[in-house]
Amino acid sequence: MNFRFSLFIGYRYWRTRKANAFASFITFFAVSGIFLGVAALIIVSSVMNGLEGQLKERILGAVPQLTLVNDAGFSDWQQQTQSLTAQSQVHGLAPTVTTQAMVQSSQNISAVQVYGVFPEYEQNLSAIIANTYSSAFEQLTPGSYNIVLGSELARKLSINIGDRVRLLSGDGVVYSPLGPVPSQRKFTVAGVFEMGSQVDSALAYIHYTDARRLMRLKPSEINELRVYLADPFAAPQMGESIAAELKQQNIDITTRDWRESFGHLFAAVKMEKNMMSLMLSLIVAVAAFNIVSALVMMVIDKTTDVAVLKTQGLTTQAVMNIFIVQGSLNAIIGLALGALAGVTITLNLNIILGVLGISVLGGGQMLPVEISVTQIAIIVVGTLAMTLIATIYPALTAARVQPATALRYE
């Protein structure tokens, strides 16, 4: 009963807040601050999610997400890893081998990371194949010495499909009287891929057998398995789980994941995302302090009313609830409008930017947007918690009003 009464009085005070013009002015800015802060948080976090997802697809879809290494070699890798492929997190496995190399054309030379693969195992797993022009991967056959390059690397080397390039591998070096001689062989460009990221200038694919021969290793031996995951960010945990499971089969392996090559990039994106969220959260915090100011002035303005209510038996908790309700109503209005505006703008962000003639990424590219319901829920709950805490001090001030003192000169 007390809370219903407090809710009624708090709502009445909220409706008649215009009696104090300055308090209403501060309240307006408090609600506006919550509105802008929540909307900006939703928009920025959704764009950052989209950029992170795009990087995950364009980079982690091209490089090994998780690699299992067995120096002794896998005797029957399909049989030994059969239990792994049944896991929901594992999309599939494929033999792989990698080497650092230099690729040389008649025009230029560049460093490159070369992956030796079996196209038949990669067909339904690798994002590279879906972004390769023509059926270039089908031409990667044992002994053909064909190569598939990134589009940016091909432009840098000034080569076209059908041209010949020379690969010089740091693995398989032989020593001669003139010093160390790298392993090298000429390859024919079978095609190019384009992921729209930095991997286009740093990766090349050849057949597994050709890669092993280039590295002067046994072509039939398999020492590394590339694991494709549903979520590449789960690679560290999955690596530990898979290593423990294979150890039960007396197979000792070591694991590598994408963090060795691109961990710094995604760490920077995550830090930027967190810093942007922190800065925008400060807008909400400032708005919450404005709510404190407005409520304190309202308490001063309603001191006599509170004293009268307390003389009529209203409890201390009920008095606190009145001003908590009043402050929370302001927060809820700003939060509801901000969440609605944030989601609406986010869903139509590229249309809005197109109408305004703004191209953030340049080249007419669409800004990637990914709305996370979990993040929106965190924003909503966090804002409500912050504003609720902000109402406690004014509410306590009101609850401490002494009726005898307040009504002495009335």
SETOR-719532 format. One record per residue (C-alpha): residue number from 1; x, z, y. Coordinates in nm, 3 decimals. Layout:
% residues N
NODE num      xx      zz      yy
NODE NUM       X       Z       Y
...
% end
This chain:
% residues 410
NODE num      xx      zz      yy
NODE   1   0.000   0.000   0.000
NODE   2   0.284   0.094   0.239
NODE   3   0.459  -0.238   0.185
NODE   4   0.141  -0.438   0.247
NODE   5   0.092  -0.244   0.570
NODE   6   0.457  -0.302   0.668
NODE   7   0.419  -0.671   0.588
NODE   8   0.110  -0.691   0.810
NODE   9   0.275  -0.511   1.104
NODE  10   0.598  -0.709   1.063
NODE  11   0.404  -1.035   1.066
NODE  12   0.214  -0.925   1.380
NODE  13   0.540  -0.835   1.556
NODE  14   0.685  -1.171   1.452
NODE  15   0.387  -1.359   1.595
NODE  16   0.398  -1.168   1.925
NODE  17   0.776  -1.183   1.968
NODE  18   0.729  -1.393   2.286
NODE  19   0.649  -1.070   2.475
NODE  20   1.026  -1.031   2.513
NODE  21   1.147  -1.368   2.642
NODE  22   1.517  -1.299   2.598
NODE  23   1.469  -1.177   2.240
NODE  24   1.266  -1.491   2.169
NODE  25   1.547  -1.701   2.314
NODE  26   1.803  -1.539   2.083
NODE  27   1.566  -1.567   1.786
NODE  28   1.524  -1.938   1.852
NODE  29   1.899  -1.990   1.838
NODE  30   1.925  -1.775   1.525
NODE  31   1.664  -1.987   1.346
NODE  32   1.830  -2.306   1.477
NODE  33   2.170  -2.184   1.352
NODE  34   2.035  -2.116   1.004
NODE  35   1.860  -2.455   1.006
NODE  36   2.176  -2.645   1.106
NODE  37   2.404  -2.443   0.879
NODE  38   2.191  -2.487   0.567
NODE  39   2.130  -2.858   0.633
NODE  40   2.500  -2.922   0.697
NODE  41   2.601  -2.726   0.387
NODE  42   2.369  -2.932   0.165
NODE  43   2.478  -3.265   0.316
NODE  44   2.852  -3.195   0.310
NODE  45   2.854  -3.039  -0.038
NODE  46   2.655  -3.334  -0.176
NODE  47   2.898  -3.586  -0.024
NODE  48   3.198  -3.389  -0.153
NODE  49   3.037  -3.376  -0.498
NODE  50   2.992  -3.753  -0.483
NODE  51   3.353  -3.813  -0.380
NODE  52   3.478  -3.579  -0.652
NODE  53   3.258  -3.753  -0.911
NODE  54   3.382  -4.092  -0.796
NODE  55   3.744  -3.980  -0.827
NODE  56   3.669  -3.836  -1.171
NODE  57   3.520  -4.167  -1.285
NODE  58   3.776  -4.400  -1.127
NODE  59   4.090  -4.202  -1.206
NODE  60   4.016  -3.979  -1.505
NODE  61   3.829  -4.265  -1.670
NODE  62   4.154  -4.463  -1.671
NODE  63   4.420  -4.206  -1.758
NODE  64   4.435  -3.990  -2.073
NODE  65   4.208  -3.691  -2.019
NODE  66   4.356  -3.501  -2.314
NODE  67   4.639  -3.607  -2.543
NODE  68   4.721  -3.455  -2.882
NODE  69   5.089  -3.486  -2.975
NODE  70   5.221  -3.442  -3.328
NODE  71   5.594  -3.507  -3.357
NODE  72   5.568  -3.530  -3.736
NODE  73   5.300  -3.798  -3.705
NODE  74   4.937  -3.810  -3.812
NODE  75   4.919  -3.926  -4.175
NODE  76   4.545  -4.008  -4.156
NODE  77   4.429  -3.935  -3.804
NODE  78   4.067  -4.042  -3.858
NODE  79   4.023  -3.807  -4.154
NODE  80   4.218  -3.524  -3.992
NODE  81   4.012  -3.537  -3.671
NODE  82   3.671  -3.606  -3.825
NODE  83   3.543  -3.259  -3.735
NODE  84   3.647  -3.309  -3.370
NODE  85   3.439  -3.621  -3.319
NODE  86   3.128  -3.426  -3.422
NODE  87   3.163  -3.200  -3.116
NODE  88   2.933  -3.278  -2.827
NODE  89   3.218  -3.250  -2.573
NODE  90   3.428  -3.512  -2.755
NODE  91   3.322  -3.874  -2.708
NODE  92   3.593  -4.012  -2.933
NODE  93   3.961  -4.035  -3.018
NODE  94   4.204  -4.326  -3.024
NODE  95   4.576  -4.364  -3.099
NODE  96   4.790  -4.408  -2.790
NODE  97   5.150  -4.423  -2.679
NODE  98   5.287  -4.412  -2.327
NODE  99   5.611  -4.497  -2.154
NODE 100   5.747  -4.513  -1.802
NODE 101   5.864  -4.866  -1.727
NODE 102   5.952  -5.118  -1.460
NODE 103   5.754  -5.442  -1.445
NODE 104   5.933  -5.738  -1.292
NODE 105   5.796  -6.072  -1.178
NODE 106   5.973  -6.362  -1.009
NODE 107   5.865  -6.216  -0.673
NODE 108   5.891  -5.839  -0.701
NODE 109   5.948  -5.533  -0.919
NODE 110   5.749  -5.212  -0.948
NODE 111   5.730  -4.891  -1.148
NODE 112   5.438  -4.865  -1.389
NODE 113   5.290  -4.632  -1.651
NODE 114   5.240  -4.836  -1.969
NODE 115   4.984  -4.737  -2.231
NODE 116   4.988  -4.882  -2.579
NODE 117   4.635  -4.893  -2.724
NODE 118   4.425  -5.035  -3.005
NODE 119   4.152  -5.233  -2.822
NODE 120   3.909  -5.196  -3.112
NODE 121   3.914  -4.816  -3.082
NODE 122   3.900  -4.819  -2.702
NODE 123   3.606  -5.061  -2.680
NODE 124   3.325  -4.806  -2.644
NODE 125   3.533  -4.530  -2.488
NODE 126   3.757  -4.652  -2.208
NODE 127   3.620  -4.713  -1.857
NODE 128   3.908  -4.957  -1.803
NODE 129   3.756  -5.217  -2.039
NODE 130   3.427  -5.216  -1.848
NODE 131   3.619  -5.285  -1.525
NODE 132   3.843  -5.562  -1.659
NODE 133   3.792  -5.924  -1.558
NODE 134   3.713  -6.157  -1.854
NODE 135   3.783  -6.041  -2.209
NODE 136   4.147  -5.956  -2.147
NODE 137   4.162  -5.660  -2.387
NODE 138   4.057  -5.882  -2.677
NODE 139   4.382  -6.072  -2.624
NODE 140   4.589  -5.760  -2.687
NODE 141   4.684  -5.833  -3.047
NODE 142   4.992  -5.722  -3.244
NODE 143   5.293  -5.942  -3.167
NODE 144   5.118  -6.135  -2.888
NODE 145   5.300  -5.938  -2.617
NODE 146   5.012  -5.969  -2.374
NODE 147   4.960  -5.723  -2.091
NODE 148   4.668  -5.612  -1.872
NODE 149   4.762  -5.494  -1.522
NODE 150   4.582  -5.322  -1.236
NODE 151   4.460  -5.557  -0.963
NODE 152   4.668  -5.392  -0.689
NODE 153   4.980  -5.412  -0.905
NODE 154   4.913  -5.780  -0.976
NODE 155   4.883  -5.848  -0.602
NODE 156   5.204  -5.660  -0.534
NODE 157   5.391  -5.865  -0.794
NODE 158   5.223  -6.189  -0.675
NODE 159   5.121  -6.289  -1.027
NODE 160   4.814  -6.451  -1.182
NODE 161   4.665  -6.458  -1.529
NODE 162   4.896  -6.651  -1.760
NODE 163   5.216  -6.564  -1.571
NODE 164   5.507  -6.397  -1.744
NODE 165   5.651  -6.059  -1.647
NODE 166   5.937  -5.853  -1.781
NODE 167   5.890  -5.491  -1.891
NODE 168   6.192  -5.260  -1.888
NODE 169   6.127  -4.930  -2.064
NODE 170   6.317  -4.607  -2.012
NODE 171   6.248  -4.520  -2.376
NODE 172   6.450  -4.696  -2.642
NODE 173   6.767  -4.720  -2.433
NODE 174   7.074  -4.842  -2.625
NODE 175   7.429  -4.773  -2.524
NODE 176   7.680  -5.054  -2.495
NODE 177   8.039  -5.071  -2.372
NODE 178   7.892  -5.154  -2.031
NODE 179   7.670  -4.845  -2.030
NODE 180   7.305  -4.771  -2.117
NODE 181   7.082  -5.078  -2.152
NODE 182   6.702  -5.028  -2.123
NODE 183   6.470  -5.182  -2.376
NODE 184   6.306  -5.490  -2.230
NODE 185   6.076  -5.774  -2.328
NODE 186   5.873  -6.047  -2.159
NODE 187   5.493  -6.017  -2.160
NODE 188   5.216  -6.260  -2.065
NODE 189   4.950  -6.141  -1.819
NODE 190   4.620  -6.157  -2.009
NODE 191   4.403  -6.012  -1.732
NODE 192   4.361  -5.751  -1.461
NODE 193   4.137  -5.449  -1.419
NODE 194   4.004  -5.291  -1.100
NODE 195   3.894  -4.926  -1.085
NODE 196   3.896  -4.903  -0.705
NODE 197   4.152  -4.619  -0.702
NODE 198   4.526  -4.560  -0.702
NODE 199   4.550  -4.631  -1.076
NODE 200   4.511  -5.002  -0.992
NODE 201   4.870  -5.001  -0.869
NODE 202   5.025  -4.778  -1.135
NODE 203   4.890  -4.860  -1.483
NODE 204   4.934  -5.134  -1.742
NODE 205   4.799  -5.176  -2.096
NODE 206   4.958  -5.348  -2.396
NODE 207   4.888  -5.337  -2.769
NODE 208   4.996  -5.021  -2.949
NODE 209   5.229  -5.207  -3.188
NODE 210   5.397  -5.398  -2.904
NODE 211   5.447  -5.073  -2.710
NODE 212   5.610  -4.901  -3.006
NODE 213   5.844  -5.196  -3.057
NODE 214   5.932  -5.197  -2.688
NODE 215   6.023  -4.829  -2.722
NODE 216   6.216  -4.903  -3.045
NODE 217   5.987  -4.682  -3.254
NODE 218   5.816  -4.745  -3.588
NODE 219   5.512  -4.965  -3.509
NODE 220   5.295  -4.815  -3.784
NODE 221   5.352  -4.449  -3.697
NODE 222   5.096  -4.258  -3.489
NODE 223   5.219  -3.952  -3.300
NODE 224   4.968  -3.928  -3.015
NODE 225   4.589  -3.931  -2.999
NODE 226   4.395  -3.983  -2.678
NODE 227   4.079  -3.770  -2.657
NODE 228   3.784  -3.889  -2.447
NODE 229   3.572  -3.600  -2.317
NODE 230   3.222  -3.571  -2.175
NODE 231   3.367  -3.360  -1.892
NODE 232   3.737  -3.424  -1.816
NODE 233   3.751  -3.094  -1.623
NODE 234   3.701  -2.916  -1.957
NODE 235   4.030  -3.062  -2.092
NODE 236   4.233  -2.734  -2.076
NODE 237   3.975  -2.536  -2.273
NODE 238   3.916  -2.821  -2.518
NODE 239   4.291  -2.857  -2.572
NODE 240   4.321  -2.495  -2.679
NODE 241   4.013  -2.521  -2.902
NODE 242   4.130  -2.841  -3.073
NODE 243   4.485  -2.709  -3.125
NODE 244   4.344  -2.396  -3.293
NODE 245   4.111  -2.601  -3.513
NODE 246   4.385  -2.840  -3.629
NODE 247   4.620  -2.549  -3.694
NODE 248   4.377  -2.433  -3.962
NODE 249   4.450  -2.766  -4.135
NODE 250   4.825  -2.694  -4.108
NODE 251   4.862  -2.958  -3.836
NODE 252   5.078  -2.834  -3.551
NODE 253   5.016  -3.017  -3.226
NODE 254   5.091  -2.981  -2.858
NODE 255   4.849  -3.094  -2.590
NODE 256   4.877  -3.266  -2.254
NODE 257   4.597  -3.328  -2.007
NODE 258   4.532  -3.512  -1.684
NODE 259   4.646  -3.218  -1.468
NODE 260   5.011  -3.317  -1.523
NODE 261   4.959  -3.642  -1.332
NODE 262   4.657  -3.585  -1.106
NODE 263   4.606  -3.209  -1.097
NODE 264   4.741  -3.186  -0.741
NODE 265   4.491  -3.448  -0.619
NODE 266   4.183  -3.273  -0.758
NODE 267   4.319  -2.934  -0.647
NODE 268   4.340  -3.070  -0.293
NODE 269   3.984  -3.206  -0.314
NODE 270   3.858  -2.871  -0.443
NODE 271   4.038  -2.680  -0.166
NODE 272   3.897  -2.913   0.099
NODE 273   3.550  -2.873  -0.048
NODE 274   3.579  -2.493  -0.043
NODE 275   3.714  -2.485   0.313
NODE 276   3.433  -2.709   0.439
NODE 277   3.177  -2.483   0.271
NODE 278   3.343  -2.175   0.422
NODE 279   3.340  -2.320   0.775
NODE 280   2.976  -2.422   0.752
NODE 281   2.884  -2.084   0.603
NODE 282   3.020  -1.928   0.922
NODE 283   2.742  -2.107   1.112
NODE 284   2.488  -1.922   0.899
NODE 285   2.682  -1.597   0.949
NODE 286   2.674  -1.638   1.329
NODE 287   2.300  -1.709   1.309
NODE 288   2.257  -1.390   1.105
NODE 289   2.432  -1.192   1.380
NODE 290   2.189  -1.345   1.630
NODE 291   1.907  -1.212   1.414
NODE 292   2.065  -0.864   1.443
NODE 293   2.071  -0.895   1.823
NODE 294   1.711  -1.012   1.842
NODE 295   1.589  -0.737   1.609
NODE 296   1.779  -0.465   1.796
NODE 297   1.606  -0.570   2.118
NODE 298   1.274  -0.577   1.935
NODE 299   1.336  -0.223   1.807
NODE 300   1.406  -0.106   2.161
NODE 301   1.091  -0.281   2.284
NODE 302   0.877  -0.130   2.005
NODE 303   1.023   0.222   2.006
NODE 304   0.697   0.375   2.130
NODE 305   0.494   0.184   1.870
NODE 306   0.724   0.303   1.592
NODE 307   0.699   0.663   1.713
NODE 308   0.318   0.644   1.710
NODE 309   0.317   0.496   1.360
NODE 310   0.549   0.768   1.233
NODE 311   0.324   1.039   1.379
NODE 312   0.040   0.885   1.179
NODE 313   0.233   0.929   0.856
NODE 314   0.429   0.605   0.818
NODE 315   0.737   0.671   0.605
NODE 316   1.096   0.589   0.698
NODE 317   1.110   0.315   0.431
NODE 318   0.788   0.160   0.560
NODE 319   0.929   0.146   0.914
NODE 320   1.243  -0.024   0.781
NODE 321   1.029  -0.273   0.591
NODE 322   0.850  -0.377   0.911
NODE 323   1.169  -0.501   1.076
NODE 324   1.317  -0.637   0.752
NODE 325   1.001  -0.848   0.714
NODE 326   1.024  -0.967   1.074
NODE 327   1.391  -1.070   1.041
NODE 328   1.334  -1.226   0.699
NODE 329   1.050  -1.444   0.833
NODE 330   1.290  -1.593   1.089
NODE 331   1.547  -1.655   0.817
NODE 332   1.294  -1.811   0.579
NODE 333   1.171  -2.053   0.846
NODE 334   1.526  -2.168   0.929
NODE 335   1.618  -2.183   0.561
NODE 336   1.309  -2.383   0.457
NODE 337   1.347  -2.635   0.741
NODE 338   1.723  -2.662   0.682
NODE 339   1.688  -2.716   0.307
NODE 340   1.415  -2.977   0.358
NODE 341   1.614  -3.161   0.626
NODE 342   1.938  -3.137   0.425
NODE 343   1.789  -3.282   0.106
NODE 344   1.597  -3.553   0.295
NODE 345   1.902  -3.665   0.494
NODE 346   2.123  -3.654   0.185
NODE 347   1.886  -3.876  -0.015
NODE 348   1.872  -4.128   0.271
NODE 349   2.225  -4.083   0.406
NODE 350   2.348  -4.437   0.340
NODE 351   2.030  -4.586   0.491
NODE 352   2.075  -4.370   0.803
NODE 353   2.442  -4.465   0.835
NODE 354   2.350  -4.832   0.790
NODE 355   2.090  -4.816   1.068
NODE 356   2.343  -4.647   1.296
NODE 357   2.608  -4.904   1.202
NODE 358   2.851  -4.639   1.077
NODE 359   3.081  -4.713   0.782
NODE 360   3.262  -4.393   0.681
NODE 361   3.467  -4.547   0.398
NODE 362   3.508  -4.886   0.561
NODE 363   3.459  -5.226   0.403
NODE 364   3.085  -5.173   0.374
NODE 365   3.128  -4.920   0.091
NODE 366   2.841  -4.685   0.019
NODE 367   2.910  -4.315   0.064
NODE 368   2.884  -4.147  -0.278
NODE 369   2.624  -3.869  -0.284
NODE 370   2.549  -3.625  -0.566
NODE 371   2.296  -3.347  -0.511
NODE 372   2.357  -3.036  -0.719
NODE 373   2.051  -2.818  -0.775
NODE 374   2.280  -2.528  -0.864
NODE 375   2.467  -2.555  -0.533
NODE 376   2.143  -2.572  -0.335
NODE 377   2.022  -2.262  -0.518
NODE 378   2.347  -2.082  -0.430
NODE 379   2.310  -2.187  -0.064
NODE 380   1.949  -2.063  -0.053
NODE 381   2.021  -1.732  -0.227
NODE 382   2.339  -1.676  -0.023
NODE 383   2.159  -1.741   0.307
NODE 384   1.873  -1.509   0.213
NODE 385   2.117  -1.236   0.109
NODE 386   2.320  -1.272   0.431
NODE 387   2.014  -1.255   0.656
NODE 388   1.864  -0.968   0.457
NODE 389   2.183  -0.768   0.506
NODE 390   2.171  -0.855   0.878
NODE 391   1.826  -0.690   0.910
NODE 392   1.936  -0.358   0.760
NODE 393   2.108  -0.217   1.071
NODE 394   1.816  -0.282   1.312
NODE 395   1.574  -0.153   1.050
NODE 396   1.777   0.169   1.010
NODE 397   1.785   0.206   1.390
NODE 398   1.405   0.183   1.397
NODE 399   1.370   0.428   1.108
NODE 400   1.578   0.688   1.295
NODE 401   1.340   0.697   1.592
NODE 402   1.229   1.053   1.655
NODE 403   0.859   1.059   1.759
NODE 404   0.898   1.372   1.977
NODE 405   1.185   1.220   2.173
NODE 406   1.028   0.875   2.205
NODE 407   0.689   1.005   2.320
NODE 408   0.816   1.283   2.549
NODE 409   0.737   1.102   2.873
NODE 410   0.443   0.895   2.744
% end
